[in-house]
Amino acid sequence: MGMNYPLASSTWDNAELLAIQNVVNSGLFTMGKYVYEFEQAFARFIGSRYCLMVNSGSSANLLAVAALFYRKDNFLKPGDEVIVPAVSWSTTYFPLYQYGLKLKIVDIDSATLNYNSEALAEAITDQTRLIVAVNLLGNPNRFNEINRLIGKRNIILLEDNCEAMGAVYEEKYTGTFGIMGSFSTFFSHHITTMEGGLIVSDDEELYHILLSLRAHGWTRNLPEQNLVCGMKSSNYFTEAFRFVLPGYNLRPLEISAAVGLEQLKKLPEFIRIRRENAAFFQELFRDNPYFMIQEEIEQSSWMGFALIIRPDVPLDRGSIVKELQENGIECRPIVAGNFVKNEVIRWFDYEVHGILKNAELIDENGFYVGNHSIDLQEQLIVLHSVLT
């Protein structure tokens, strides 16, 4: 049957269609003025000095990790230890493996779905060089606690904020607490540019490295005076094809950026509606005898609504999923579940810190339904009636 309550829905209207047509009329489709304008607008919105747009949130994670290897000082090296939560999306982990880092996988908190603070504290050692904080399903991490645990150690904090655009912790947007933060503008996320991603940072050297890595590792897109190659030559013929870093081609399209500019204007209202939906969801399911829900840390941007079957109740997730589908309610596992259970892990250099008790609970008993930028009270009432 058709979906009465799908995981996501379109937020486009004539503004986005007109933006696409304007790009088509210009005849210039590859990375250009719209990309630059969107980057500037997003940096202002989020409160960062620099912003770089790429073709996906996964690419944003890849470039952010890569950039940390090419700094002049305090750079990462293959074999360095990185702490990651046991529950996240696959492309949180893949760039870490692809750059030869050793993963230390740490359990999550069964309530917030972010790091278990006690497990994280135990996992940090003098060998730790990087901590990746994932703001799962829009929920901020407790960054004051993470920064307290880091203290004066030489540990870099990186944020995977792909699911949490617009979330707020201590009056700052998430994505701005780490040295870099990644964002996604995929269809089901807070704003959509079809496919797309962003990286924000206040670090000028990292920004220049990202500019080069995004497009072939060349110098063409760097400022004349920059922190990658120093002073560029004035000879465009040779400088335009001068390669200084082992880069990629992760450039976004002008159409995506033009759409992004229109979507960004709507984002505050999208977040307001999502939070209203979340308040109604919390009212329906708070203290439910069968299900636990995600505990909000400060101001989540609520990408979706997680439900975890309580371990002491006689319910089967497979049967619940089937019933939801029969009632036109789309649902998914909570991102990639306990990632250690995925076969791809055999390729990784990794260790598991302690026991992944909560990640296993989420993996076996968890699922989530979508949140949208439209009023969902009717759909949430149906969800509640089906589940209770």
C-alpha positions as a Markdown table, in Angstrom:
| # | Residue | x | y | z |
|---|---|---|---|---|
| 1 | Met | 0.0 | 0.0 | 0.0 |
| 2 | Gly | 1.0 | 3.6 | -0.3 |
| 3 | Met | 2.7 | 5.5 | 2.5 |
| 4 | Asn | 0.5 | 7.7 | 4.5 |
| 5 | Tyr | 3.4 | 8.7 | 6.7 |
| 6 | Pro | 6.6 | 8.5 | 4.6 |
| 7 | Leu | 10.1 | 9.0 | 6.0 |
| 8 | Ala | 10.5 | 12.3 | 4.2 |
| 9 | Ser | 8.6 | 14.7 | 2.0 |
| 10 | Ser | 9.5 | 17.5 | -0.4 |
| 11 | Thr | 9.9 | 21.1 | 0.9 |
| 12 | Trp | 10.3 | 22.7 | -2.5 |
| 13 | Asp | 7.9 | 25.1 | -4.1 |
| 14 | Asn | 8.1 | 27.6 | -7.0 |
| 15 | Ala | 11.1 | 29.4 | -5.4 |
| 16 | Glu | 13.3 | 26.3 | -5.9 |
| 17 | Leu | 12.0 | 25.6 | -9.4 |
| 18 | Leu | 12.7 | 29.2 | -10.4 |
| 19 | Ala | 16.2 | 29.0 | -8.9 |
| 20 | Ile | 16.8 | 25.9 | -11.1 |
| 21 | Gln | 15.5 | 27.6 | -14.2 |
| 22 | Asn | 17.7 | 30.6 | -13.5 |
| 23 | Val | 20.7 | 28.3 | -13.6 |
| 24 | Val | 19.5 | 26.6 | -16.7 |
| 25 | Asn | 19.0 | 30.0 | -18.4 |
| 26 | Ser | 22.6 | 31.0 | -17.4 |
| 27 | Gly | 24.1 | 28.0 | -19.2 |
| 28 | Leu | 26.7 | 27.6 | -16.5 |
| 29 | Phe | 26.1 | 24.5 | -14.4 |
| 30 | Thr | 29.5 | 23.6 | -12.8 |
| 31 | Met | 30.7 | 25.1 | -9.5 |
| 32 | Gly | 30.5 | 28.9 | -9.7 |
| 33 | Lys | 28.8 | 32.0 | -8.3 |
| 34 | Tyr | 25.8 | 30.2 | -6.8 |
| 35 | Val | 28.0 | 27.8 | -4.9 |
| 36 | Tyr | 30.0 | 30.7 | -3.5 |
| 37 | Glu | 26.9 | 32.6 | -2.5 |
| 38 | Phe | 25.4 | 29.6 | -0.8 |
| 39 | Glu | 28.7 | 29.0 | 1.1 |
| 40 | Gln | 28.7 | 32.6 | 2.3 |
| 41 | Ala | 25.1 | 32.5 | 3.3 |
| 42 | Phe | 25.4 | 29.2 | 5.2 |
| 43 | Ala | 28.6 | 30.4 | 7.0 |
| 44 | Arg | 26.7 | 33.5 | 8.2 |
| 45 | Phe | 23.7 | 31.5 | 9.3 |
| 46 | Ile | 25.7 | 28.9 | 11.3 |
| 47 | Gly | 28.2 | 31.3 | 12.7 |
| 48 | Ser | 31.4 | 30.0 | 11.2 |
| 49 | Arg | 34.2 | 31.9 | 9.4 |
| 50 | Tyr | 34.4 | 29.5 | 6.5 |
| 51 | Cys | 32.1 | 27.1 | 4.6 |
| 52 | Leu | 32.8 | 24.8 | 1.7 |
| 53 | Met | 30.0 | 23.0 | -0.3 |
| 54 | Val | 30.5 | 19.5 | -1.7 |
| 55 | Asn | 28.4 | 17.0 | -3.5 |
| 56 | Ser | 27.2 | 15.1 | -0.4 |
| 57 | Gly | 27.4 | 14.9 | 3.4 |
| 58 | Ser | 29.5 | 11.7 | 2.9 |
| 59 | Ser | 32.0 | 13.7 | 0.8 |
| 60 | Ala | 32.0 | 16.4 | 3.6 |
| 61 | Asn | 33.1 | 13.7 | 6.1 |
| 62 | Leu | 35.7 | 12.4 | 3.7 |
| 63 | Leu | 37.3 | 15.8 | 3.0 |
| 64 | Ala | 37.2 | 16.8 | 6.7 |
| 65 | Val | 39.2 | 13.7 | 7.6 |
| 66 | Ala | 41.5 | 14.2 | 4.7 |
| 67 | Ala | 42.3 | 17.8 | 5.5 |
| 68 | Leu | 43.6 | 16.8 | 8.9 |
| 69 | Phe | 46.4 | 14.9 | 7.3 |
| 70 | Tyr | 47.7 | 17.9 | 5.3 |
| 71 | Arg | 48.1 | 20.5 | 8.0 |
| 72 | Lys | 51.6 | 21.9 | 8.6 |
| 73 | Asp | 51.3 | 21.2 | 12.3 |
| 74 | Asn | 49.5 | 18.8 | 14.5 |
| 75 | Phe | 48.5 | 16.7 | 11.5 |
| 76 | Leu | 47.1 | 13.1 | 11.6 |
| 77 | Lys | 49.1 | 10.1 | 10.5 |
| 78 | Pro | 48.0 | 6.6 | 9.5 |
| 79 | Gly | 47.7 | 4.4 | 12.6 |
| 80 | Asp | 46.6 | 7.3 | 14.8 |
| 81 | Glu | 43.8 | 6.4 | 17.2 |
| 82 | Val | 40.3 | 7.9 | 16.7 |
| 83 | Ile | 37.3 | 7.4 | 19.0 |
| 84 | Val | 33.9 | 6.9 | 17.3 |
| 85 | Pro | 30.5 | 6.0 | 18.7 |
| 86 | Ala | 29.2 | 2.5 | 18.0 |
| 87 | Val | 26.0 | 3.8 | 16.3 |
| 88 | Ser | 26.2 | 6.1 | 13.3 |
| 89 | Trp | 25.9 | 6.1 | 9.5 |
| 90 | Ser | 28.5 | 4.2 | 7.5 |
| 91 | Thr | 30.3 | 7.2 | 6.1 |
| 92 | Thr | 31.1 | 8.4 | 9.5 |
| 93 | Tyr | 33.5 | 5.5 | 9.6 |
| 94 | Phe | 34.6 | 4.9 | 6.1 |
| 95 | Pro | 36.9 | 8.0 | 5.7 |
| 96 | Leu | 38.7 | 7.0 | 8.9 |
| 97 | Tyr | 39.4 | 3.6 | 7.5 |
| 98 | Gln | 40.3 | 4.9 | 4.1 |
| 99 | Tyr | 43.0 | 7.2 | 5.7 |
| 100 | Gly | 44.5 | 4.4 | 7.8 |
| 101 | Leu | 43.3 | 5.5 | 11.2 |
| 102 | Lys | 42.7 | 3.0 | 14.0 |
| 103 | Leu | 39.2 | 3.1 | 15.3 |
| 104 | Lys | 38.3 | 2.7 | 18.9 |
| 105 | Ile | 34.5 | 2.1 | 19.0 |
| 106 | Val | 32.7 | 3.3 | 22.1 |
| 107 | Asp | 29.2 | 2.6 | 23.4 |
| 108 | Ile | 26.4 | 5.1 | 23.2 |
| 109 | Asp | 23.8 | 6.2 | 25.8 |
| 110 | Ser | 20.5 | 4.4 | 25.3 |
| 111 | Ala | 18.6 | 7.5 | 26.1 |
| 112 | Thr | 20.3 | 10.3 | 24.1 |
| 113 | Leu | 21.8 | 7.9 | 21.4 |
| 114 | Asn | 25.0 | 9.9 | 21.6 |
| 115 | Tyr | 28.2 | 9.0 | 23.5 |
| 116 | Asn | 27.9 | 7.2 | 26.8 |
| 117 | Ser | 29.9 | 9.7 | 28.9 |
| 118 | Glu | 31.4 | 7.1 | 31.2 |
| 119 | Ala | 32.5 | 4.9 | 28.3 |
| 120 | Leu | 34.0 | 7.8 | 26.5 |
| 121 | Ala | 35.9 | 8.9 | 29.6 |
| 122 | Glu | 37.4 | 5.4 | 30.0 |
| 123 | Ala | 38.3 | 5.1 | 26.3 |
| 124 | Ile | 40.4 | 8.3 | 26.1 |
| 125 | Thr | 44.1 | 7.6 | 26.5 |
| 126 | Asp | 47.4 | 9.3 | 25.6 |
| 127 | Gln | 47.1 | 7.6 | 22.3 |
| 128 | Thr | 43.9 | 9.3 | 21.3 |
| 129 | Arg | 44.3 | 11.8 | 18.5 |
| 130 | Leu | 40.8 | 12.4 | 17.3 |
| 131 | Ile | 37.3 | 12.2 | 18.7 |
| 132 | Val | 34.4 | 12.2 | 16.2 |
| 133 | Ala | 31.1 | 13.5 | 17.8 |
| 134 | Val | 28.0 | 12.4 | 15.9 |
| 135 | Asn | 24.8 | 14.4 | 16.7 |
| 136 | Leu | 22.5 | 11.5 | 16.0 |
| 137 | Leu | 19.0 | 12.2 | 14.5 |
| 138 | Gly | 19.5 | 15.9 | 15.3 |
| 139 | Asn | 20.4 | 15.6 | 19.0 |
| 140 | Pro | 23.4 | 17.6 | 20.2 |
| 141 | Asn | 26.2 | 15.9 | 22.1 |
| 142 | Arg | 27.1 | 17.3 | 25.6 |
| 143 | Phe | 30.0 | 19.2 | 24.3 |
| 144 | Asn | 31.0 | 20.8 | 27.6 |
| 145 | Glu | 31.4 | 17.2 | 28.9 |
| 146 | Ile | 33.5 | 16.1 | 25.8 |
| 147 | Asn | 35.7 | 19.2 | 26.1 |
| 148 | Arg | 36.2 | 18.6 | 29.8 |
| 149 | Leu | 37.3 | 15.0 | 29.1 |
| 150 | Ile | 39.7 | 16.3 | 26.4 |
| 151 | Gly | 41.1 | 18.9 | 28.7 |
| 152 | Lys | 44.6 | 20.0 | 27.7 |
| 153 | Arg | 45.4 | 16.8 | 25.7 |
| 154 | Asn | 46.4 | 17.0 | 22.1 |
| 155 | Ile | 43.1 | 15.6 | 20.9 |
| 156 | Ile | 41.1 | 17.0 | 17.9 |
| 157 | Leu | 37.3 | 17.2 | 18.0 |
| 158 | Leu | 35.5 | 16.7 | 14.7 |
| 159 | Glu | 31.7 | 16.8 | 14.3 |
| 160 | Asp | 29.6 | 14.7 | 12.0 |
| 161 | Asn | 26.6 | 17.0 | 12.0 |
| 162 | Cys | 24.9 | 15.6 | 8.9 |
| 163 | Glu | 21.7 | 14.8 | 10.8 |
| 164 | Ala | 21.6 | 17.8 | 13.0 |
| 165 | Met | 21.4 | 21.0 | 11.0 |
| 166 | Gly | 19.8 | 23.7 | 13.2 |
| 167 | Ala | 20.4 | 21.9 | 16.5 |
| 168 | Val | 21.5 | 24.2 | 19.3 |
| 169 | Tyr | 23.7 | 23.6 | 22.4 |
| 170 | Glu | 24.6 | 26.3 | 24.8 |
| 171 | Glu | 23.3 | 29.0 | 22.3 |
| 172 | Lys | 25.6 | 27.7 | 19.5 |
| 173 | Tyr | 24.6 | 25.7 | 16.5 |
| 174 | Thr | 26.0 | 22.2 | 16.4 |
| 175 | Gly | 28.6 | 21.7 | 13.8 |
| 176 | Thr | 30.6 | 24.6 | 15.2 |
| 177 | Phe | 32.0 | 22.9 | 18.3 |
| 178 | Gly | 34.7 | 20.8 | 16.6 |
| 179 | Ile | 37.6 | 22.0 | 14.4 |
| 180 | Met | 35.3 | 21.2 | 11.5 |
| 181 | Gly | 31.6 | 20.2 | 11.2 |
| 182 | Ser | 29.9 | 18.4 | 8.3 |
| 183 | Phe | 26.3 | 18.8 | 7.1 |
| 184 | Ser | 24.1 | 17.0 | 4.6 |
| 185 | Thr | 21.5 | 18.4 | 2.3 |
| 186 | Phe | 20.1 | 15.1 | 1.1 |
| 187 | Phe | 16.4 | 14.7 | 0.4 |
| 188 | Ser | 15.4 | 13.5 | 3.9 |
| 189 | His | 17.4 | 16.1 | 5.8 |
| 190 | His | 16.5 | 19.5 | 7.1 |
| 191 | Ile | 17.1 | 21.3 | 3.8 |
| 192 | Thr | 17.5 | 19.5 | 0.5 |
| 193 | Thr | 19.5 | 20.4 | -2.6 |
| 194 | Met | 18.8 | 17.0 | -4.1 |
| 195 | Glu | 22.3 | 15.8 | -3.1 |
| 196 | Gly | 24.8 | 18.0 | -1.3 |
| 197 | Gly | 27.0 | 18.6 | 1.7 |
| 198 | Leu | 28.8 | 21.3 | 3.6 |
| 199 | Ile | 31.8 | 21.7 | 5.8 |
| 200 | Val | 32.2 | 24.6 | 8.2 |
| 201 | Ser | 35.4 | 25.7 | 10.1 |
| 202 | Asp | 37.0 | 28.7 | 11.7 |
| 203 | Asp | 40.5 | 27.4 | 10.7 |
| 204 | Glu | 41.8 | 29.3 | 7.7 |
| 205 | Glu | 44.5 | 26.7 | 6.9 |
| 206 | Leu | 42.0 | 23.8 | 6.9 |
| 207 | Tyr | 39.7 | 25.9 | 4.7 |
| 208 | His | 42.4 | 26.4 | 2.1 |
| 209 | Ile | 43.3 | 22.7 | 2.2 |
| 210 | Leu | 39.6 | 21.8 | 1.7 |
| 211 | Leu | 39.4 | 24.2 | -1.3 |
| 212 | Ser | 42.3 | 22.3 | -3.0 |
| 213 | Leu | 41.2 | 18.8 | -2.0 |
| 214 | Arg | 37.6 | 19.4 | -3.3 |
| 215 | Ala | 38.8 | 20.0 | -6.9 |
| 216 | His | 41.6 | 17.7 | -8.0 |
| 217 | Gly | 44.2 | 19.0 | -5.4 |
| 218 | Trp | 45.0 | 21.9 | -7.7 |
| 219 | Thr | 45.7 | 25.5 | -6.8 |
| 220 | Arg | 43.2 | 27.0 | -9.1 |
| 221 | Asn | 40.5 | 27.7 | -6.4 |
| 222 | Leu | 42.9 | 28.9 | -3.8 |
| 223 | Pro | 43.4 | 32.6 | -2.9 |
| 224 | Glu | 46.5 | 34.2 | -4.4 |
| 225 | Gln | 48.2 | 34.1 | -1.0 |
| 226 | Asn | 47.2 | 30.9 | 0.8 |
| 227 | Leu | 48.3 | 28.5 | 3.5 |
| 228 | Val | 48.8 | 25.5 | 1.1 |
| 229 | Cys | 51.3 | 26.6 | -1.4 |
| 230 | Gly | 52.1 | 30.2 | -0.3 |
| 231 | Met | 52.0 | 32.7 | -3.2 |
| 232 | Lys | 50.4 | 31.6 | -6.4 |
| 233 | Ser | 51.9 | 32.4 | -9.8 |
| 234 | Ser | 50.3 | 35.0 | -11.9 |
| 235 | Asn | 50.6 | 32.8 | -14.9 |
| 236 | Tyr | 47.1 | 31.3 | -15.2 |
| 237 | Phe | 48.1 | 28.9 | -18.0 |
| 238 | Thr | 50.4 | 27.0 | -15.7 |
| 239 | Glu | 48.8 | 27.8 | -12.3 |
| 240 | Ala | 45.4 | 26.5 | -13.3 |
| 241 | Phe | 46.8 | 23.0 | -13.7 |
| 242 | Arg | 49.2 | 22.9 | -10.8 |
| 243 | Phe | 48.5 | 20.0 | -8.4 |
| 244 | Val | 49.7 | 20.2 | -4.8 |
| 245 | Leu | 47.5 | 17.8 | -2.9 |
| 246 | Pro | 46.1 | 14.3 | -3.6 |
| 247 | Gly | 42.6 | 15.6 | -4.1 |
| 248 | Tyr | 39.2 | 14.5 | -5.5 |
| 249 | Asn | 36.5 | 15.8 | -7.6 |
| 250 | Leu | 33.7 | 16.4 | -5.1 |
| 251 | Arg | 32.5 | 19.7 | -6.5 |
| 252 | Pro | 28.8 | 20.6 | -6.2 |
| 253 | Leu | 26.5 | 21.8 | -9.0 |
| 254 | Glu | 25.2 | 25.3 | -9.4 |
| 255 | Ile | 21.7 | 24.0 | -9.5 |
| 256 | Ser | 22.1 | 22.5 | -6.0 |
| 257 | Ala | 23.6 | 25.7 | -4.6 |
| 258 | Ala | 20.8 | 27.8 | -6.1 |
| 259 | Val | 18.2 | 25.6 | -4.5 |
| 260 | Gly | 20.2 | 25.7 | -1.3 |
| 261 | Leu | 19.9 | 29.5 | -1.1 |
| 262 | Glu | 16.1 | 29.2 | -1.3 |
| 263 | Gln | 16.0 | 26.4 | 1.2 |
| 264 | Leu | 18.2 | 28.2 | 3.7 |
| 265 | Lys | 15.7 | 31.1 | 3.8 |
| 266 | Lys | 13.1 | 28.6 | 5.0 |
| 267 | Leu | 15.2 | 26.7 | 7.4 |
| 268 | Pro | 14.2 | 28.6 | 10.6 |
| 269 | Glu | 10.6 | 27.9 | 9.9 |
| 270 | Phe | 11.4 | 24.2 | 9.1 |
| 271 | Ile | 13.1 | 23.8 | 12.4 |
| 272 | Arg | 10.3 | 25.5 | 14.3 |
| 273 | Ile | 7.8 | 23.1 | 12.8 |
| 274 | Arg | 10.0 | 20.1 | 13.4 |
| 275 | Arg | 10.3 | 21.0 | 17.1 |
| 276 | Glu | 6.5 | 21.4 | 17.3 |
| 277 | Asn | 6.1 | 17.9 | 15.8 |
| 278 | Ala | 8.7 | 16.6 | 18.3 |
| 279 | Ala | 6.8 | 18.2 | 21.3 |
| 280 | Phe | 3.7 | 16.4 | 20.2 |
| 281 | Phe | 5.6 | 13.1 | 19.7 |
| 282 | Gln | 7.1 | 13.4 | 23.2 |
| 283 | Glu | 3.7 | 14.1 | 24.7 |
| 284 | Leu | 2.3 | 10.9 | 23.0 |
| 285 | Phe | 5.2 | 8.6 | 23.9 |
| 286 | Arg | 6.6 | 9.9 | 27.2 |
| 287 | Asp | 6.7 | 7.2 | 29.8 |
| 288 | Asn | 5.3 | 4.7 | 27.4 |
| 289 | Pro | 5.3 | 1.2 | 28.9 |
| 290 | Tyr | 6.5 | -0.4 | 25.6 |
| 291 | Phe | 8.8 | 2.1 | 24.0 |
| 292 | Met | 11.6 | 4.4 | 25.0 |
| 293 | Ile | 12.2 | 7.6 | 23.0 |
| 294 | Gln | 15.3 | 9.7 | 22.5 |
| 295 | Glu | 16.1 | 12.0 | 25.3 |
| 296 | Glu | 16.6 | 15.5 | 23.9 |
| 297 | Ile | 19.8 | 17.4 | 24.9 |
| 298 | Glu | 19.0 | 21.1 | 24.9 |
| 299 | Gln | 17.6 | 21.9 | 21.4 |
| 300 | Ser | 17.5 | 19.0 | 19.0 |
| 301 | Ser | 16.6 | 19.7 | 15.4 |
| 302 | Trp | 14.8 | 16.4 | 15.3 |
| 303 | Met | 15.6 | 14.7 | 12.0 |
| 304 | Gly | 13.5 | 11.8 | 13.0 |
| 305 | Phe | 11.8 | 10.1 | 15.9 |
| 306 | Ala | 13.5 | 7.1 | 17.4 |
| 307 | Leu | 11.6 | 4.4 | 19.3 |
| 308 | Ile | 13.3 | 1.6 | 21.2 |
| 309 | Ile | 11.4 | -1.4 | 22.4 |
| 310 | Arg | 11.9 | -1.8 | 26.1 |
| 311 | Pro | 14.0 | -4.9 | 26.8 |
| 312 | Asp | 11.6 | -6.3 | 29.4 |
| 313 | Val | 8.4 | -6.3 | 27.2 |
| 314 | Pro | 7.3 | -9.1 | 25.0 |
| 315 | Leu | 7.3 | -7.3 | 21.7 |
| 316 | Asp | 9.0 | -8.3 | 18.4 |
| 317 | Arg | 10.5 | -5.6 | 16.2 |
| 318 | Gly | 9.9 | -7.6 | 13.0 |
| 319 | Ser | 6.2 | -7.8 | 13.8 |
| 320 | Ile | 6.0 | -4.1 | 14.7 |
| 321 | Val | 7.8 | -3.1 | 11.4 |
| 322 | Lys | 5.3 | -5.2 | 9.5 |
| 323 | Glu | 2.3 | -3.6 | 11.2 |
| 324 | Leu | 3.7 | -0.1 | 10.6 |
| 325 | Gln | 4.2 | -0.9 | 6.9 |
| 326 | Glu | 0.7 | -2.3 | 6.6 |
| 327 | Asn | -0.6 | 1.0 | 8.0 |
| 328 | Gly | 1.3 | 3.1 | 5.6 |
| 329 | Ile | 4.0 | 4.2 | 8.1 |
| 330 | Glu | 7.6 | 4.1 | 6.7 |
| 331 | Cys | 10.3 | 3.2 | 9.2 |
| 332 | Arg | 14.0 | 2.5 | 9.3 |
| 333 | Pro | 16.6 | 1.0 | 11.6 |
| 334 | Ile | 18.3 | 3.6 | 13.8 |
| 335 | Val | 21.0 | 4.6 | 11.2 |
| 336 | Ala | 23.4 | 1.7 | 10.8 |
| 337 | Gly | 22.6 | 0.1 | 14.2 |
| 338 | Asn | 25.6 | -1.4 | 16.1 |
| 339 | Phe | 28.1 | -0.8 | 13.3 |
| 340 | Val | 30.5 | -3.5 | 14.5 |
| 341 | Lys | 27.9 | -6.1 | 13.3 |
| 342 | Asn | 28.2 | -5.0 | 9.7 |
| 343 | Glu | 30.4 | -7.2 | 7.6 |
| 344 | Val | 32.5 | -4.3 | 6.3 |
| 345 | Ile | 34.1 | -4.1 | 9.7 |
| 346 | Arg | 36.5 | -6.9 | 8.8 |
| 347 | Trp | 38.5 | -4.4 | 6.7 |
| 348 | Phe | 39.0 | -2.0 | 9.5 |
| 349 | Asp | 41.8 | -1.6 | 12.0 |
| 350 | Tyr | 39.7 | -1.3 | 15.1 |
| 351 | Glu | 39.1 | -2.2 | 18.7 |
| 352 | Val | 35.9 | -2.2 | 20.7 |
| 353 | His | 36.1 | -0.4 | 24.0 |
| 354 | Gly | 34.3 | -2.4 | 26.7 |
| 355 | Ile | 30.8 | -3.8 | 26.0 |
| 356 | Leu | 28.5 | -2.3 | 23.4 |
| 357 | Lys | 25.4 | -3.0 | 25.5 |
| 358 | Asn | 23.4 | 0.0 | 24.5 |
| 359 | Ala | 24.4 | -0.1 | 20.8 |
| 360 | Glu | 23.2 | -3.7 | 20.8 |
| 361 | Leu | 19.9 | -2.8 | 22.3 |
| 362 | Ile | 19.4 | -0.1 | 19.6 |
| 363 | Asp | 20.5 | -2.6 | 16.9 |
| 364 | Glu | 18.0 | -5.2 | 18.0 |
| 365 | Asn | 15.1 | -3.1 | 19.4 |
| 366 | Gly | 15.3 | 0.3 | 17.7 |
| 367 | Phe | 13.7 | 1.9 | 14.7 |
| 368 | Tyr | 12.7 | 5.4 | 13.7 |
| 369 | Val | 10.1 | 7.2 | 11.8 |
| 370 | Gly | 10.5 | 10.5 | 9.9 |
| 371 | Asn | 10.0 | 14.0 | 11.0 |
| 372 | His | 8.9 | 16.6 | 8.3 |
| 373 | Ser | 8.8 | 20.3 | 8.0 |
| 374 | Ile | 5.0 | 20.2 | 7.9 |
| 375 | Asp | 2.5 | 19.5 | 10.7 |
| 376 | Leu | 2.5 | 15.8 | 11.6 |
| 377 | Gln | -0.1 | 15.6 | 14.4 |
| 378 | Glu | -2.5 | 13.5 | 12.3 |
| 379 | Gln | 0.3 | 11.0 | 11.3 |
| 380 | Leu | 1.7 | 10.8 | 14.8 |
| 381 | Ile | -1.8 | 10.0 | 16.3 |
| 382 | Val | -2.0 | 7.1 | 13.8 |
| 383 | Leu | 1.5 | 6.0 | 14.7 |
| 384 | His | 0.6 | 6.0 | 18.4 |
| 385 | Ser | -2.6 | 4.1 | 17.8 |
| 386 | Val | -0.8 | 1.4 | 15.8 |
| 387 | Leu | 1.9 | 1.0 | 18.4 |
| 388 | Thr | -0.3 | 1.0 | 21.5 |
